[in-house]
């Protein structure tokens, strides 16, 4: 599929909307429908669905929430970008946390925008990332600069990056309240396998109860407190 939009061609920017709240997706779709340069080609309610639709449709831009069931936005971005480097990803989230922002860009995101942004900023951000340029909203830019000047370490030793793909998925499901049996059913593996993965997560993070694992997952943008 051609990418004329990135070289000034006449094609619309083809967008995949990813958010677990249906009303949010419908609202975004209605807003973007007013833009003659943007076409919403599909919607997805979680990271797994986003990966599947990105594979099928090869959108120009994926507008991605972070805290979703089944698979979070960070892992979805990582897999989409790995499979399709030309697909740009724009995070649209309520999460304002430096560690989460840094992990998002490590995963391959092209832009980061907060959900309280103006419509004009969202449209402009989509155009920016579609052209291959990065976009950071002012709040995120200020956060990153402020923490950097304070000497914050972007490569904190407890960063989620040290977990494997499956371990991140297991952590998210634990934080979302799933039992070991439910997680095993989700992945089609034995309960023993999940138990080993769960213990590996705990050892790597030095966290040994669900409450602390949940706090970590929220801090890293893997789940929400809703």
N, C-alpha and C positions, 0 to 999 in steps of 0.2 A: 504494500500500500504506500502511495506516495506521501511525502511530507511537504507539499508545496507551501503550506501555511508558514513554515519556518524560513522560507526563502523569499517571502513576499508574494506568493502566488494567490490565486483567487479563492481557494478553498476556505470554508469556515473552519474554526477551531473545534474539533470534535472532542467532547468532554464526557467523561464517566464520573457520575456523582456517587460517592460512597459515604453513607451515614446510617447508623442503626435506627435513627428516628425517622419514620416515614414522613411525618409532617415537615421535617427539616428538608428532606429530599424534594418533596413536592414544592415547597416554598422556593428553594433554590432553582428548581427547574422552571418555575413560573417567572422568576426574575430574569434568568438567563435567556428565556424565550423571547424577551424584548430586545435582545442584542442580535442584530442581523449578522454579526461576524462569529457568533458562537452557536454551536448545535449540541444539545445534550443527546447523546446516542444511547445511553443506558444508565441504570441505577443499580446500586448494590447495597445490601444491608449489613455486610460484614466483610472481613478481610478475605476469607476464602472465596466468597462470591465475586469480590473485586478482582482477584487473580484470574478466575475463570473468564470473566467478561473482558478483562484486559487482553487475555490470550486470544479470545474470539474476535474482538473488535479493533484492537490496536488503536485506542484513542490517542489524540494528541496530548491531552492533559487529563490526569486523574485528580479530582478534588476529593481529598481523603480526610475523614475524621480519624481520630486516634483511638479513643476508648470505645471498643465495640466487642460484642460477644463472639465466641468461636475463634476469631483471630484478630489481634489488634492491628491498628494502622501501620505501625512501625514495621512489623514483620511482613505485612502485605506489600508495603513499599519496597522492602528489601528484595522480595521475590519478583515483583513486577519489573523493577529496574534491572535485576540480574538477567531476566529473560528477554527484556525489551529495553535496551539502553536509550532508545529514541523516545520512549514514552515519558513525558514529564509528570511529576507529581507535586501537587500543591496541597499542603496540609491546611485544613480549616478546622480549628479546634478551640475549645475553651481552656486548654492547658497552657498555663504561662509559667513554665519551669525550665530553667537553663539546661539541666541534665537531660530532660526530655527533648528539648529543642536540638541539642547537640547529637543525641542518639538518632533523631529523625534524619538529620543531614548525613550522618554516617551511613544510614541505611540507603541514602541516595535521593532524598527529597530535593526538589528544586526550589521550593518556596514554602513559607510558613506565614499563616494569616490567622488572626483571632476571629471568633464568630461574631463579635460585636462590631465588626468593621462595617463601613458604609458600602452600599451596592457598587458605587463607582470604584472603590478600592478593590473589591473582589474582581470586577471585570478587568481592571487594569492589571491585577496580579496574574490572572489567567493569560492575558496577552503577553505579559513579560516572560512567564515561564515557558509558554508555547514557543517563544523565540529562542529559548535555550538559555536565557539569562536568569540568575537567581533573584528571588524576591523575599524580603523580610519586612513585615509590617513594623511601624515605628516602635511599638511597645516591645517587640522581640529584639529589635536592634538595640534599644536602650538597655534591656535586661542583659544581653550578651556583653555589651561594652562595659556596663557597670560592674558585672561580676569579673570580667577580665581585668579591669583596673584594680580590683580588690585582690587579684591573684588567685581567683578560683581555678581549680584544676579541672579542665574539661575531660581529663582521662581518669576520673575518680576510680579507685580500686574496686568499688562496689557497683560499677556501671553494668548495665544489663548486657553489654557487649560480650562479657565473658561467658554467658550462657549460650548453649547451642540452640539451634532453631527449635528443636523439639522441647528442650528444657524451658524456653521462653513460653511456648504454647502451654506446657503443663503448668507453669507458674500462673499464667493468666487464668486458666480454668480453676486452679485452686483458689485464687483470689476471688473468682466469681462464685465460689461456693459449691463447686462440683466435688463429689466424692471420688475416691480412687476408682471405684467401680464404674462410675459415670465417665471418668476420663478414659479408662480402658476401653469402654464401649465406643467413645468418640473416635479413638484412633484405631480401633480394631485390633488391640493387643491384649496381652494377659494383664491381670491385676498385678502380678509380680513385676512385670516390666515397668508399669507405671510407678510402683512402689520404689523401684531402684532409681528411676528418673527423679522422683520426688526427693529422695534422699540426696541425690547428686546436687539438685538445686539448693537444698538446705545447707549442704556442706560448703558449696562454692560461695554462698552468700553469708554463711555463718549465722543463719536464722533458723530457729527450730520450732516455731509455732505458726499457726495459720494467721494469727493477728499481725505478726511482724512481716510475714510474707505478703500479706495484703497491703500493708503500709508501703512496703517496697514497690509493689506492683503499681500502686497509685502514684507514687513519686516518679516512677519511670514512665508513666503514661501507658502502662499495659492494661489498666482497668480504671474504672471511675468509682466514686464513693456513692453513686446514686443507688 
